[in-house]
């Protein structure tokens, strides 16, 4: 069986893992294995590239030809300020 050493684990994460292991009546090692199995068995979400590109093109079309100058940005930021 293989082994794994985890270095530089944040103390808060170690405490949380220890607490959950205790609640499940497992060792910290056993709980870590269960957590890893669950994380790695979850399906990786896929991105619909065509959909993202279509949304980006739509947004670009909405703002095409509209440019903000530094003066306009300054004025907009200052509106409503005392």
MODELLER restraints for C-alpha pairs under 7 A, 6 or more apart:
rsr = mdl.restraints
at = mdl.atoms
rsr.add(forms.Gaussian(group=physical.xy_distance, feature=features.Distance(at['CA:17:A'], at['CA:28:A']), mean=6.55, stdev=0.5))
rsr.add(forms.Gaussian(group=physical.xy_distance, feature=features.Distance(at['CA:18:A'], at['CA:28:A']), mean=5.61, stdev=0.5))
rsr.add(forms.Gaussian(group=physical.xy_distance, feature=features.Distance(at['CA:21:A'], at['CA:27:A']), mean=5.82, stdev=0.5))
rsr.add(forms.Gaussian(group=physical.xy_distance, feature=features.Distance(at['CA:21:A'], at['CA:28:A']), mean=5.52, stdev=0.5))
rsr.add(forms.Gaussian(group=physical.xy_distance, feature=features.Distance(at['CA:21:A'], at['CA:31:A']), mean=5.26, stdev=0.5))
